[in-house]
Amino acid sequence: MQIIHNRLNKRLFLLMAVVWMPTYTLAITFDTLSSLAYSHSENKFEADGKRQALLYDKEAISANEPLILEGSTRRIRADTTNADGFEYGAMVGFTAKNPWVMQARNAQIDAAIQTLEATQFLQRGRIQISLKRNYLLSILSKQMFEVYTQKNELAEKAYDVSLKKYQAGRVSQMEVVRFDTERFISRKERDEAQLQYQHFQDVLREESLLDQEIYVEDLSFEFLKDKNMSQILSEAPILQSYDLRQDELSKEIETLRHSRVETVVIGVGMTQEPTQNSVDMKVTIPLAFGIKNEKKIASLMALRSALSYQKEIRIQKIRMTLIQSFARLGEMERLIDESVLAQSRQETLYTIAKKGFEGGVVSLFEYLDTKNRFYNSRIETLRLKRGYVEETALMEEQLGGIYK
């Protein structure tokens, strides 16, 4: 009955694997995966709409203003009847835009588009951070699943052998129960690792709207390479966005400074009177001199100064974060290297214990303890790598993009 139950469990596991696992794997580059995820991002459509609106605004600046039509009439009663009658007048006017204002506004819109593009780049960077983290955690979870699967297969085989030996009276019932417990625990560990792997794959599929198992060809677990601090800060997308926003405010200030005379209205018309006709000219120059314009400029300059202070504070915080993160990452790298070395030693002990147990020299409990230490050392290495990935993602969030 135990053997039948064991076979049913194996068939159930295979059925669950077929249901959970996608039918085929999609090999893809990280840039392609990032582009797919960003193309399905809500922020992408919002940014595209804002960009299109800014382009229309730019076209509107250079577009012609509508013509101005004016007409007038009045009844004239003069001292003599010859001068009595109606006076008629008509005038056509057009608006001439200040070319310096147009140039300043075009530059302001160009700066706004650059700021928007930097925002899009920053959003794409955040998506890449999430994709990189989830993919690396998925492959580490898959490796854990493979380790636990190997451990479970050995436990299943060991249990089958121990059951036959027990039926032949060669081992005790306690030993059979111990093997049964080992396979139960290893099966649970295997299933938990599979659930973790499926979780991270589901997140990746949701972000990219793909329905296959995702395999990124050019992305694997690696230790970060050392870079100069100033180079890291100069490449940080989050800091570049401050510069572009300041430039946009500067362009807006220039627009206001040139806007004291934005337009000039020029009109040409004719007036017909009872005794004479005349050609009329009109020039209207609206002036924007006053405290209102100066206050707007002062407001924008205050915002620009605030951005400068914000950038300096952010640089200090990022610098501190990088120092702390690289210290932790360096320690994690050392622990991972030591764990790999310990894993190699545990594998040697396990090989010796296995031969000793098969030859009747090593006891059951010593063999099981050595086997578990070996597999636990493999899992510990993967756990340390997961911690390294998580720490890297936290650091990258401060930079606003993945560390290359």
PyMOL commands that set and color helices and strands:
alter all, ss='L'
color gray80, all
select helices_A, chain A and resi 2-20+30-39+42-62+81-83+99-167+173-208+229-235+237-258+291-358+364-399
alter helices_A, ss='H'
color red, helices_A
select strands_A, chain A and resi 25-28+68-76+85-97+213-216+263-272+277-284
alter strands_A, ss='S'
color yellow, strands_A
deselect
rebuild
show_as cartoon
